[in-house]
Amino acid sequence: MATNEEKLIQIKKDTLPLSCPLPEYDDWDGHPRVFLEVETKRTACPYCGTIYEVVDFDE
């Protein structure tokens, strides 16, 4: 499967828990829904490579 390393989605902490793909995006049915552990400011989906950035991570 091709990765999507250029896709960056910014989210806030109130979006957690985080699953990929997000239902509000066109590719919401691109792969099985997977919940991601958010331990750092940026988290990548192992299926598609989408990078999720928590903009208020340090607050």
N, CA, C and O of each residue as an XYZ file, in Angstrom:
236
protein
N       0.853     -1.179      0.000
C       0.000      0.000      0.000
C       0.896      1.239      0.000
O       1.877      1.297      0.742
N       0.571      2.200     -0.806
C       1.342      3.437     -0.872
C       1.106      4.261      0.387
O       0.006      4.284      0.940
N       2.163      4.934      0.824
C       2.008      5.787      1.999
C       1.576      7.175      1.585
O       1.713      7.572      0.428
N       1.065      7.888      2.532
C       0.544      9.225      2.297
C       1.303     10.180      3.215
O       0.695     10.891      4.015
N       2.638     10.196      3.100
C       3.470     10.923      4.044
C       3.253     12.426      4.021
O       3.586     13.102      4.995
N       2.710     12.966      2.950
C       2.514     14.404      2.864
C       1.220     14.872      3.516
O       0.997     16.077      3.637
N       0.373     13.958      3.932
C      -0.899     14.353      4.521
C      -0.722     14.625      6.011
O      -0.362     13.735      6.783
N      -0.978     15.858      6.395
C      -0.877     16.274      7.787
C      -2.230     16.823      8.215
O      -2.773     17.733      7.588
N      -2.760     16.263      9.283
C      -4.043     16.711      9.817
C      -3.792     17.224     11.226
O      -3.262     16.506     12.074
N      -4.173     18.459     11.467
C      -4.022     19.045     12.794
C      -5.304     18.830     13.580
O      -6.404     19.080     13.088
N      -5.142     18.363     14.805
C      -6.273     18.092     15.685
C      -6.003     18.747     17.038
O      -4.901     19.226     17.301
N      -7.022     18.758     17.884
C      -6.893     19.239     19.264
C      -7.126     18.077     20.212
O      -7.672     17.044     19.825
N      -6.703     18.256     21.466
C      -6.833     17.189     22.456
C      -8.275     16.732     22.645
O      -8.525     15.574     22.982
N      -9.223     17.640     22.429
C     -10.621     17.229     22.621
C     -11.106     16.282     21.527
O     -12.231     15.787     21.597
N     -10.273     16.023     20.517
C     -10.592     15.053     19.457
C     -10.254     13.631     19.898
O     -10.730     12.664     19.304
N      -9.436     13.505     20.934
C      -8.991     12.193     21.401
C     -10.129     11.436     22.066
O     -10.989     12.081     22.666
N     -10.189     10.128     22.000
C      -9.239      9.241     21.359
C      -9.285      9.380     19.836
O     -10.317      9.711     19.252
N      -8.136      9.117     19.215
C      -7.957      9.332     17.784
C      -8.028      8.025     17.022
O      -7.387      7.041     17.392
N      -8.809      8.023     15.958
C      -8.826      6.869     15.068
C      -8.614      7.359     13.638
O      -8.990      8.478     13.286
N      -8.015      6.515     12.837
C      -7.774      6.812     11.433
C      -8.419      5.712     10.607
O      -8.333      4.537     10.965
N      -9.048      6.069      9.532
C      -9.254      7.411      9.001
C     -10.399      8.125      9.717
O     -11.290      7.500     10.292
N     -10.343      9.459      9.659
C     -11.402     10.263     10.267
C     -12.615     10.292      9.338
O     -12.458     10.428      8.125
N     -13.816     10.167      9.889
C     -15.018     10.092      9.053
C     -15.299     11.345      8.229
O     -16.005     11.262      7.224
N     -14.773     12.496      8.618
C     -15.076     13.722      7.890
C     -14.201     13.940      6.653
O     -14.369     14.942      5.957
N     -13.272     13.021      6.366
C     -12.414     13.154      5.192
C     -12.842     12.209      4.081
O     -13.472     11.182      4.332
N     -12.496     12.567      2.851
C     -12.898     11.790      1.679
C     -12.418     10.348      1.709
O     -13.095      9.460      1.190
N     -11.272     10.105      2.304
C     -10.709      8.752      2.322
C     -11.086      7.976      3.587
O     -10.345      7.092      4.017
N     -12.226      8.299      4.178
C     -12.642      7.681      5.438
C     -12.772      6.161      5.339
O     -12.701      5.474      6.358
N     -12.961      5.625      4.129
C     -13.096      4.174      3.973
C     -11.873      3.570      3.279
O     -11.968      2.513      2.656
N     -10.725      4.246      3.390
C      -9.513      3.805      2.697
C      -8.833      2.592      3.315
O      -8.104      1.881      2.624
N      -9.052      2.344      4.586
C      -8.485      1.181      5.269
C      -9.294      0.934      6.533
O     -10.112      1.767      6.922
N      -9.067     -0.217      7.180
C      -9.801     -0.493      8.424
C      -9.538      0.589      9.467
O      -8.443      1.148      9.534
N     -10.533      0.872     10.265
C     -10.407      1.879     11.323
C      -9.432      1.369     12.381
O      -9.550      0.248     12.876
N      -8.482      2.212     12.708
C      -7.479      1.852     13.701
C      -7.354      3.004     14.695
O      -7.284      4.170     14.306
N      -7.327      2.663     15.975
C      -7.130      3.678     17.015
C      -5.641      3.876     17.214
O      -4.876      2.913     17.278
N      -5.234      5.139     17.310
C      -3.832      5.488     17.412
C      -3.492      5.966     18.818
O      -4.250      6.727     19.420
N      -2.356      5.523     19.340
C      -1.874      6.008     20.628
C      -1.185      7.334     20.398
O      -0.288      7.434     19.560
N      -1.589      8.337     21.122
C      -1.000      9.667     20.984
C      -0.107      9.907     22.192
O      -0.579     10.273     23.268
N       1.194      9.695     21.995
C       2.163      9.867     23.080
C       3.066     11.070     22.848
O       3.724     11.543     23.775
N       3.100     11.569     21.611
C       3.898     12.736     21.268
C       3.018     13.693     20.469
O       1.858     13.397     20.184
N       3.580     14.834     20.116
C       2.803     15.835     19.383
C       2.353     15.315     18.015
O       1.273     15.672     17.544
N       3.168     14.483     17.379
C       2.822     13.926     16.063
C       2.719     12.417     16.139
O       3.549     11.751     16.759
N       1.693     11.889     15.503
C       1.447     10.455     15.447
C       1.113     10.082     14.015
O       0.312     10.757     13.368
N       1.715      9.022     13.518
C       1.466      8.588     12.141
C       0.629      7.323     12.121
O       0.793      6.443     12.966
N      -0.267      7.239     11.153
C      -1.079      6.034     10.967
C      -0.207      4.962     10.301
O       0.430      5.235      9.283
N      -0.173      3.754     10.861
C       0.650      2.698     10.264
C       0.106      2.187      8.929
O       0.854      1.585      8.158
N      -1.165      2.412      8.642
C      -1.754      1.948      7.384
C      -1.471      2.896      6.224
O      -1.002      2.467      5.170
N      -1.755      4.183      6.414
C      -1.711      5.120      5.284
C      -0.633      6.187      5.404
O      -0.380      6.911      4.441
N       0.007      6.303      6.565
C       1.058      7.279      6.746
C       0.581      8.681      7.065
O       1.400      9.589      7.209
N      -0.729      8.882      7.180
C      -1.233     10.200      7.552
C      -0.663     10.591      8.899
O      -0.646      9.789      9.833
N      -0.193     11.830      8.998
C       0.383     12.322     10.239
C      -0.642     13.212     10.933
O      -1.176     14.150     10.342
N      -0.901     12.901     12.180
C      -1.815     13.699     13.000
C      -0.970     14.498     13.978
O      -0.123     13.943     14.677
N      -1.205     15.806     14.024
C      -0.474     16.702     14.914
C      -1.455     17.313     15.904
O      -2.431     17.955     15.516
N      -1.181     17.105     17.188
C      -2.015     17.683     18.239
C      -1.493     19.099     18.496
O      -0.416     19.275     19.065
N      -2.250     20.089     18.080
C      -1.782     21.481     18.148
C      -1.707     22.015     19.574
O      -0.920     22.923     19.842
N      -2.491     21.484     20.480
C      -2.452     21.934     21.866
C      -1.879     20.850     22.788
O      -2.305     20.717     23.935
N      -0.927     20.089     22.286
C      -0.335     18.947     23.016
C       0.311     19.374     24.329
O       0.187     18.678     25.337
N       0.999     20.514     24.323
C       1.748     20.957     25.497
C       0.929     21.719     26.523
O       1.449     22.081     27.579
N      -0.316     21.965     26.240
C      -1.147     22.743     27.159
C      -1.706     21.903     28.273
O      -2.426     22.414     29.130
